[in-house]
């Protein structure tokens, strides 16, 4: 049997693109490790970080947003932005500064996928742009945007549909727990042991559920084939 014949041309193209993205991430990670001498005390953290980025990008690429009117799009976008803000705060991307903090910026040399993480310190907030978290939360927010459009025709009912969807609330709960365990710091939480195993599992399951769109608000969404 010809193995290549078992895959349709669109599927072969998709696999080729995913493979190209994966190769790019792996090569970029190797260059990053060699050039910065980052020590991988827990190699699985690097695998988790790359998984967040790979799955997040593929999920957004393959998600089809249902056609709707501009008003519903704006309302769904507002819900998605609010959702991202919740995840960013709960996951430690945005935290309160220490006493007498001043303006400053640095790169945190975290494991591949999680780093290098730009950290901006101000007297008001600290922003830690951990790549895997940023990509993952943006992907989840985009999937929520598509889900809310499928769920309802108004922002209020869409928001109710969102939080009645268990898969939609999982990443927020997981991020809240992870942030609490890590003291509210995106950089500090990388030393958390099994919290990253759990949060990565929750992220992957949530992406899968939102991609295949469980019933939310009485309607069933769709994904690109």
C-alpha positions in Angstrom: 0.0 0.0 0.0 1.3 3.5 -0.9 1.4 5.4 2.4 1.3 8.8 0.7 -1.9 7.8 -1.0 -3.6 7.3 2.3 -3.6 11.1 2.9 -5.6 13.5 0.8 -3.7 16.5 -0.6 -5.2 19.0 1.9 -4.2 16.7 4.8 -0.7 16.3 3.4 -0.4 20.1 3.1 -1.6 20.6 6.7 0.9 18.0 8.0 3.7 19.7 6.0 2.9 23.1 7.4 2.7 21.7 11.0 6.0 19.9 10.5 7.6 23.1 9.2 6.3 25.0 12.2 7.6 22.3 14.6 11.0 22.3 12.9 11.2 26.0 13.1 10.4 26.0 16.9 12.9 23.2 17.6 15.7 24.9 15.6 15.0 28.2 17.2 15.0 26.6 20.7 18.4 24.9 20.0 19.9 28.2 18.8 18.4 29.9 21.9 19.8 27.3 24.3 23.3 27.3 22.7 23.6 31.1 22.5 22.4 31.8 26.0 23.7 28.8 27.9 20.2 28.2 29.4 20.3 25.1 31.7 17.4 22.7 31.2 17.0 21.2 34.6 13.6 19.9 33.6 13.6 19.2 29.9 9.8 18.5 30.0 9.2 22.3 30.6 10.8 23.0 27.2 8.5 20.4 25.6 5.5 21.9 27.3 6.4 25.4 26.2 6.8 24.4 22.6 3.5 22.4 22.8 1.7 25.6 24.0 3.0 27.6 21.0 2.5 24.8 18.4 -1.0 23.9 19.5 -2.0 27.5 19.9 -0.9 28.5 16.4 -2.4 25.5 14.8 -5.7 25.9 16.6 -6.1 29.5 15.5 -5.1 28.6 11.9 -7.6 25.8 11.6 -10.5 27.5 13.4 -13.3 28.8 11.3 -15.4 31.7 12.7 -19.0 31.6 11.7 -20.2 34.6 9.6 -22.2 37.1 11.5 -23.1 40.8 11.6 -20.5 43.5 12.7 -22.4 44.2 16.0 -22.1 40.5 17.1 -18.5 40.5 16.1 -17.7 43.5 18.2 -19.6 42.0 21.2 -17.8 38.7 20.8 -14.5 40.5 20.5 -15.2 42.4 23.8 -15.9 39.1 25.6 -12.6 37.6 24.1 -10.6 40.6 25.3 -12.1 40.4 28.7 -11.4 36.7 28.8 -7.7 37.3 27.8 -7.4 39.9 30.5 -8.6 37.4 33.1 -6.2 34.8 31.9 -3.3 37.3 31.8 -4.0 38.4 35.4 -4.6 34.9 36.8 -1.7 33.4 34.9 0.8 36.0 36.2 1.5 37.9 32.9 0.4 41.1 34.6 1.1 41.5 38.3 1.4 44.2 40.9 5.0 45.5 41.5 7.0 45.4 44.6 7.2 48.4 46.8 9.1 51.4 45.3 9.5 49.7 41.9 10.9 51.8 39.1 10.8 51.7 35.4 12.9 48.9 33.9 13.1 46.1 31.3 15.0 42.9 31.1 14.9 39.5 29.4 14.3 36.5 31.7 16.4 33.5 30.4 13.7 30.9 30.9 13.5 27.4 29.1 12.6 27.4 25.4 9.0 28.2 24.8 8.7 30.0 28.1 11.7 32.3 27.3 13.3 34.5 26.5 10.6 36.4 28.3 10.6 40.2 28.2 9.8 41.6 31.6 8.7 45.2 31.9 8.6 46.7 35.4 6.8 49.9 36.2 5.7 51.6 39.4 2.1 50.4 38.6 2.3 46.9 37.1 4.8 44.3 36.1 4.3 42.7 32.7 6.0 39.4 32.0 5.6 38.3 28.4 6.2 34.6 28.7 5.9 33.4 25.0 4.1 30.2 25.6 1.5 31.8 27.9 1.0 34.8 25.5 0.5 32.6 22.5 -1.6 30.1 24.4 -3.9 32.7 26.0 -4.3 34.5 22.7 -5.3 31.2 21.0 -7.8 30.5 23.8 -9.3 33.9 23.5 -9.6 33.6 19.7 -11.4 30.2 20.2 -13.6 31.8 22.8 -14.4 34.6 20.3 -15.5 32.0 17.8 -17.4 30.1 20.5 -19.3 33.2 21.6 -20.4 33.9 18.1 -21.7 30.4 17.8 -23.3 30.7 21.2 -25.5 33.7 21.1 -26.5 36.9 19.3 -25.9 39.3 22.2 -22.9 40.1 24.5 -24.9 39.2 27.6 -26.2 35.9 26.5 -22.8 35.2 24.9 -21.0 35.9 28.2 -23.5 33.6 30.0 -23.0 30.9 27.4 -19.2 31.3 27.8 -19.2 30.7 31.5 -21.8 27.9 31.3 -19.2 26.1 29.1 -16.9 24.1 31.3 -14.2 23.9 28.7 -14.1 27.7 28.5 -13.6 28.2 32.2 -11.0 25.5 32.7 -8.0 27.6 31.6 -9.0 30.5 33.8 -9.4 28.2 36.9 -6.1 26.5 36.1 -4.3 29.8 35.6 -5.7 31.2 38.8 -4.5 28.2 40.7 -1.1 28.3 39.1 -0.7 32.0 39.7 -1.7 31.6 43.3 0.9 28.9 43.8 3.5 30.9 42.1 3.0 34.0 44.1 1.4 35.9 41.2 4.6 36.0 39.1 4.8 34.6 35.6 8.6 34.1 36.0 8.4 32.6 39.5 5.7 30.1 38.5 8.2 28.3 36.3 9.7 26.7 39.4 6.4 25.1 40.3 6.9 21.5 39.6 3.7 19.7 38.7 1.6 22.8 38.4 3.0 23.2 34.8 2.1 19.6 34.1 -1.4 20.2 35.1 -1.8 23.6 33.4 -0.4 22.2 30.2 -2.8 19.2 30.3 -5.7 21.6 30.9 -4.6 23.9 28.1 -4.4 21.1 25.6 -7.8 19.6 26.6 -9.4 23.1 26.5 -8.1 23.8 23.1 -9.4 20.5 21.8 -12.9 21.1 23.3 -13.1 24.7 22.0 -11.8 23.7 18.6 -14.5 21.0 18.2 -17.0 23.3 19.8 -19.1 21.6 22.5 -22.7 22.9 22.6 -22.7 26.3 24.0 -26.0 28.3 24.2 -27.9 25.7 22.2 -25.8 25.8 19.1 -22.9 23.7 17.8 -19.9 25.4 16.3 -17.6 24.2 13.5 -13.9 23.9 12.7 -12.0 24.0 9.5 -11.6 20.6 8.0 
